[in-house]
Amino acid sequence: MDTLDIAFAEARRYLASLDTRPVASRGTPAAIRSPLPVQLPLHGMPATDVVRAIAAAAEPGLTANAGGRFFAWVKGGALPAALATDIMCSAWDQNVVLASTSPAGAVLEELAGQFLLEALRLPPDSSYAFVTGCQMAHTTALAAARHAVLARAGWDVEAKGLQGGPVIRVLANAHHHSSVTRALRLLGLGSDCIVPLGGDVPGTVSADALSAALADAPDAPTILILNAGDLNIGACDDFATLCPIAHAAGAWVHVDGAFGLWANASPRLAPLVAGVGLADSWATDGHKWLNTPYDCGMAITRDPVAHSAAMRMTAAYLTTGGAVRDPMDFTPEWSRRARALPALAALMELGRDGLAAMIERCCDHAAAIYDGIIGFEGATGIARPTMNQGLIRFDACDGANISDAVIAAINASGEAFVSGGNWDGERVMRISVCGWNTSANDVARTVAAAGEALARLRSSDDMDAGLTR
Ligand SMILES: *Cc1c(COP(=O)(O)O)cnc(C)c1O
């Protein structure tokens, strides 16, 4: 067997084990290190031995998030065509920085971008960038926003930076993801620039709150950050109402749609994000709900001029400006793998109807898990999924919140993997369903595992153990 034979055999073995292996890894750090040398070897090892040793080391430490019963955080698996394409990308080792460095990479990325805009029903003339994840998609799109709002104020931020320039105000949904905060930090705006906005509907910004905040400083260059799917309850802002208000005040509207933007691909779920196409920029992920392998994020903007102004670089040795788009004019990365190709593959494997069906299926599974679990004594529904995210609280017989103990027990069972969160000041279990391969059987196994964990922790014998965390 050569190295690729071994890699394929290992990949197949892992994929075949997803139904039976514990979802949460049980490997200790020592077990993971044990097949490998403790110091850099003086002499190299045969390549086949290296691949075997790394596979053996990783095996006990692998999380089964490629399978159908991983519901923690927001992680999808990898569709078969996307996975296989990703493997080919590694073999081809293309540097998709310019059309001249990889014509295949650049041309196919253009097609991926076109299909992406079609899938998400965003303006067809939008610019796009395939980046490492939603974190960098925020950084990219907000750099375009920073350029645009400062250019309108007569300030060239690419040349002058922020020092001495007009102060940018950032209004953001109070439930913004921490990656938004970090993007603002990286862009020199700092986390303190955020004015958090809320409203009566949980997880969303009200028109009144937005109007009042805008009126506070009518002339300040302003960026508004809204959510298409917050990570706790999948809440979406009322884009149809908020975008026109923001635009009337000259603000740039950016949407964190890491997973929730994909609701727009389903006719059934699109009403949740009605008006999202009115925004100026969007950040989303392929590696979450589109089910591409990591790392695949997408930054999209309505303003290709601002987008490329924020990102474009030139250097004497580059050959640019051909008929095909140069990817690096839109990305913060210089050298980069052909990360758009697995997204292209996923979009082609699903098609418009398959994509909608996958999104809807995940939402239905999330609701079924929620409904199944809240039927148990001691489980209280906090937020039934309107999209693919739901929250449940678990209580002991004496009323103590044992959500974290139940989460730990479900994860220790190996049957499913869930995560916790805070909502309205209490600990809750979150369920997030984004996997293309989650089945009704996976739903049933998860509900059963939660029921067993909860019953055991509520029985008086185990109570003390359950409350220790
Ligand atoms: C996951 C997530 C992010 C960050 O995305 P990465 O791809 O991990 O960088 C941002 N916002 C929301 C709502 C998310 O769920």
The ligand as a Gaussian input file, in Angstrom:
#p B3LYP/6-31G(d) Opt

LIG

0 1
 C      -19.855000      29.574000      14.094000
 C      -20.334000      30.974000      14.071000
 C      -19.457000      32.023000      13.777000
 C      -17.967000      31.805000      13.555000
 O      -17.771000      30.990000      12.425000
 P      -16.381000      30.224000      12.163000
 O      -16.605000      29.550000      10.877000
 O      -16.207000      29.282000      13.308000
 O      -15.299000      31.246000      12.101000
 C      -19.990000      33.299000      13.710000
 N      -21.293000      33.525000      13.950000
 C      -22.167000      32.542000      14.255000
 C      -23.603000      32.870000      14.485000
 C      -21.717000      31.219000      14.325000
 O      -22.564000      30.236000      14.608000

